Amino acid sequence: MSNQNETLIGQALTINELAAYQSGSVVSRTLIDKKIGTLTLFAFDQGQGLSEHAAPYDAFVQVLDGSAAITIAGKVQQVDAGQMIIMPANVPHSLRAEKPFKMLLVMIRA
């Protein structure tokens, strides 16, 4: 864990305040990076996204703010603040911000 993230340990924090929106950009902040998995916060400006790719591990996405179109194996799901979706290992997926949105990505490497 980076020195910057060591200040997060043992603190009550508001997750939406840990990554700010930036115009025309995708902002990410890794909160935990361990051999067994990662916890990463993302902030996407409207229209931004991640192109189709596959990962060798299952991933859990919780939308914290806004809304995204998340495509898994060609099927589009609208995922809004307060909702979550699981992306299975080795299955192509992508996402696009319908409006600015933040998400928490949990990747399990086991």
Short mmCIF file of the C-alpha atoms (twelve columns), coordinates in Angstrom:
data_MODEL
# 
_entry.id   MODEL 
# 
loop_
_atom_site.group_PDB 
_atom_site.id 
_atom_site.type_symbol 
_atom_site.label_atom_id 
_atom_site.label_alt_id 
_atom_site.label_comp_id 
_atom_site.label_asym_id 
_atom_site.label_seq_id 
_atom_site.Cartn_x 
_atom_site.Cartn_y 
_atom_site.Cartn_z 
_atom_site.pdbx_PDB_model_num 
ATOM 1   C CA . MET A 1   0.000   0.000   0.000   1 
ATOM 2   C CA . SER A 2   1.358   3.456   -0.853  1 
ATOM 3   C CA . ASN A 3   2.219   5.989   1.830   1 
ATOM 4   C CA . GLN A 4   -0.687  8.127   0.594   1 
ATOM 5   C CA . ASN A 5   -3.133  5.294   1.286   1 
ATOM 6   C CA . GLU A 6   -1.653  4.462   4.686   1 
ATOM 7   C CA . THR A 7   -3.478  7.553   5.979   1 
ATOM 8   C CA . LEU A 8   -6.762  5.807   5.067   1 
ATOM 9   C CA . ILE A 9   -6.225  2.941   7.495   1 
ATOM 10  C CA . GLY A 10  -8.388  3.106   10.607  1 
ATOM 11  C CA . GLN A 11  -10.182 6.282   9.477   1 
ATOM 12  C CA . ALA A 12  -13.886 6.820   8.891   1 
ATOM 13  C CA . LEU A 13  -14.017 8.324   5.398   1 
ATOM 14  C CA . THR A 14  -16.606 9.294   2.813   1 
ATOM 15  C CA . ILE A 15  -15.673 7.205   -0.223  1 
ATOM 16  C CA . ASN A 16  -17.111 9.632   -2.795  1 
ATOM 17  C CA . GLU A 17  -14.656 12.271  -1.587  1 
ATOM 18  C CA . LEU A 18  -11.573 10.132  -2.285  1 
ATOM 19  C CA . ALA A 19  -11.637 10.670  -6.075  1 
ATOM 20  C CA . ALA A 20  -12.853 13.849  -7.772  1 
ATOM 21  C CA . TYR A 21  -14.370 14.189  -11.216 1 
ATOM 22  C CA . GLN A 22  -12.120 15.783  -13.848 1 
ATOM 23  C CA . SER A 23  -13.495 17.148  -17.092 1 
ATOM 24  C CA . GLY A 24  -13.071 14.725  -19.998 1 
ATOM 25  C CA . SER A 25  -11.169 12.220  -17.861 1 
ATOM 26  C CA . VAL A 26  -11.200 8.990   -15.929 1 
ATOM 27  C CA . VAL A 27  -9.650  9.285   -12.474 1 
ATOM 28  C CA . SER A 28  -8.630  6.208   -10.511 1 
ATOM 29  C CA . ARG A 29  -7.297  5.731   -7.013  1 
ATOM 30  C CA . THR A 30  -6.104  2.376   -5.768  1 
ATOM 31  C CA . LEU A 31  -7.121  2.008   -2.135  1 
ATOM 32  C CA . ILE A 32  -5.751  -1.511  -1.563  1 
ATOM 33  C CA . ASP A 33  -3.337  -3.473  -3.733  1 
ATOM 34  C CA . LYS A 34  -2.493  -6.904  -2.389  1 
ATOM 35  C CA . LYS A 35  -1.473  -10.215 -3.913  1 
ATOM 36  C CA . ILE A 36  -5.008  -11.542 -3.351  1 
ATOM 37  C CA . GLY A 37  -6.818  -8.558  -4.876  1 
ATOM 38  C CA . THR A 38  -7.337  -4.854  -5.346  1 
ATOM 39  C CA . LEU A 39  -9.809  -2.191  -4.310  1 
ATOM 40  C CA . THR A 40  -9.911  0.762   -6.720  1 
ATOM 41  C CA . LEU A 41  -12.102 3.854   -6.803  1 
ATOM 42  C CA . PHE A 42  -12.899 5.401   -10.198 1 
ATOM 43  C CA . ALA A 43  -14.497 8.713   -11.203 1 
ATOM 44  C CA . PHE A 44  -15.631 8.933   -14.860 1 
ATOM 45  C CA . ASP A 45  -16.721 12.130  -16.547 1 
ATOM 46  C CA . GLN A 46  -19.806 11.856  -18.780 1 
ATOM 47  C CA . GLY A 47  -19.027 10.009  -22.003 1 
ATOM 48  C CA . GLN A 48  -15.837 8.456   -20.652 1 
ATOM 49  C CA . GLY A 49  -15.414 4.734   -20.245 1 
ATOM 50  C CA . LEU A 50  -13.286 1.645   -20.525 1 
ATOM 51  C CA . SER A 51  -13.099 -0.178  -23.838 1 
ATOM 52  C CA . GLU A 52  -13.949 -3.858  -24.103 1 
ATOM 53  C CA . HIS A 53  -11.486 -6.127  -22.348 1 
ATOM 54  C CA . ALA A 54  -11.430 -9.288  -20.251 1 
ATOM 55  C CA . ALA A 55  -9.727  -9.948  -16.934 1 
ATOM 56  C CA . PRO A 56  -8.586  -13.307 -15.578 1 
ATOM 57  C CA . TYR A 57  -10.446 -12.717 -12.297 1 
ATOM 58  C CA . ASP A 58  -14.004 -12.035 -11.171 1 
ATOM 59  C CA . ALA A 59  -14.677 -8.379  -10.457 1 
ATOM 60  C CA . PHE A 60  -17.327 -6.658  -8.336  1 
ATOM 61  C CA . VAL A 61  -18.426 -3.141  -9.267  1 
ATOM 62  C CA . GLN A 62  -20.524 -0.948  -7.004  1 
ATOM 63  C CA . VAL A 63  -21.759 2.311   -8.524  1 
ATOM 64  C CA . LEU A 64  -21.474 5.010   -5.873  1 
ATOM 65  C CA . ASP A 65  -22.687 8.046   -7.814  1 
ATOM 66  C CA . GLY A 66  -24.287 8.639   -11.211 1 
ATOM 67  C CA . SER A 67  -25.007 5.998   -13.808 1 
ATOM 68  C CA . ALA A 68  -23.136 3.753   -16.253 1 
ATOM 69  C CA . ALA A 69  -23.892 1.419   -19.121 1 
ATOM 70  C CA . ILE A 70  -21.929 -1.741  -18.374 1 
ATOM 71  C CA . THR A 71  -21.701 -4.338  -21.125 1 
ATOM 72  C CA . ILE A 72  -20.870 -7.952  -20.254 1 
ATOM 73  C CA . ALA A 73  -20.661 -10.515 -23.065 1 
ATOM 74  C CA . GLY A 74  -22.564 -8.156  -25.358 1 
ATOM 75  C CA . LYS A 75  -25.437 -7.532  -22.936 1 
ATOM 76  C CA . VAL A 76  -25.850 -3.932  -21.739 1 
ATOM 77  C CA . GLN A 77  -26.939 -3.280  -18.161 1 
ATOM 78  C CA . GLN A 78  -27.832 0.162   -16.808 1 
ATOM 79  C CA . VAL A 79  -26.227 0.359   -13.368 1 
ATOM 80  C CA . ASP A 80  -27.143 3.302   -11.149 1 
ATOM 81  C CA . ALA A 81  -25.887 4.674   -7.844  1 
ATOM 82  C CA . GLY A 82  -26.511 2.146   -5.097  1 
ATOM 83  C CA . GLN A 83  -26.453 -0.814  -7.480  1 
ATOM 84  C CA . MET A 84  -23.737 -3.367  -8.115  1 
ATOM 85  C CA . ILE A 85  -22.789 -5.866  -10.794 1 
ATOM 86  C CA . ILE A 86  -20.396 -8.811  -10.920 1 
ATOM 87  C CA . MET A 87  -18.237 -9.211  -14.006 1 
ATOM 88  C CA . PRO A 88  -17.124 -12.832 -14.433 1 
ATOM 89  C CA . ALA A 89  -13.530 -13.802 -15.173 1 
ATOM 90  C CA . ASN A 90  -12.484 -14.137 -18.820 1 
ATOM 91  C CA . VAL A 91  -15.716 -12.600 -20.169 1 
ATOM 92  C CA . PRO A 92  -15.404 -9.438  -22.309 1 
ATOM 93  C CA . HIS A 93  -16.841 -6.327  -20.681 1 
ATOM 94  C CA . SER A 94  -16.798 -2.553  -21.102 1 
ATOM 95  C CA . LEU A 95  -18.414 0.480   -19.548 1 
ATOM 96  C CA . ARG A 96  -19.458 3.998   -20.457 1 
ATOM 97  C CA . ALA A 97  -20.539 6.874   -18.241 1 
ATOM 98  C CA . GLU A 98  -24.094 7.887   -19.143 1 
ATOM 99  C CA . LYS A 99  -23.505 10.831  -16.820 1 
ATOM 100 C CA . PRO A 100 -20.574 11.419  -14.464 1 
ATOM 101 C CA . PHE A 101 -20.277 8.413   -12.214 1 
ATOM 102 C CA . LYS A 102 -18.085 6.884   -9.537  1 
ATOM 103 C CA . MET A 103 -17.550 3.216   -8.917  1 
ATOM 104 C CA . LEU A 104 -15.689 0.983   -6.542  1 
ATOM 105 C CA . LEU A 105 -13.982 -1.954  -8.263  1 
ATOM 106 C CA . VAL A 106 -13.062 -5.024  -6.214  1 
ATOM 107 C CA . MET A 107 -10.881 -7.514  -8.073  1 
ATOM 108 C CA . ILE A 108 -10.277 -10.895 -6.445  1 
ATOM 109 C CA . ARG A 109 -7.153  -12.665 -7.694  1 
ATOM 110 C CA . ALA A 110 -7.939  -16.150 -6.479  1 
# 
